């Protein structure tokens, strides 16, 4: 019995998985980028820009 070539459903499933992986990867990069921007804009006390220092 000869080995059969890959079925069409496997190719479609692989392309869907690849698309979903790229979307999830883009979401992770977006959240990471927003976190870096938010953390880097804080002052030494953790206050956002424009916040009055209460002492």
N, C-alpha and C positions, 0 to 999 in steps of 0.2 A: 504494500500500500504506500503510495507516494505521500509526502508531506504536503498538506494543502497550504496555499498562500493565506496570509492574514485576511480575516473576514472584514467586510466593510464596517460593521458595527464597532470593531476595535479601533479603526482609524478615526471614526467620528467621536468615539469616547475619548481617545487620546487628544484630539484637537479641542474638545470641550474642557478637558482637564488642563490643558496648556493655557487656554484663555482664562479660566478661573484662577489658575496660579498667577498669571500676570496681573489680573485685577487685584488679587489679595496682596501681591508684592507691591503694587503701586499704592495701595491703601496703607501698608506698613511704612513705606517711604514717606507718604504724606503726613502721617501721625508723628513719625520721628522728626521730620523737618519742622512741624509746628511746635513740637516740644522743645527743640533746640532754640528756635526763635523766642519762645516764651521765656525760657530759662536765661537766655543771654541778655534779655532786655531788663532783667531785674537788677536792682542795686544791691549793695552788700548786705542789706537787711532783708532782702526778699520782696521788697516793695516794687510794684509795677511803675513804669515811668509816669510822672505827673502826680504821684501820690505824695501827700504831705507827710513828713516824718513826725510822728507823735512821740514826744519825749516828756 
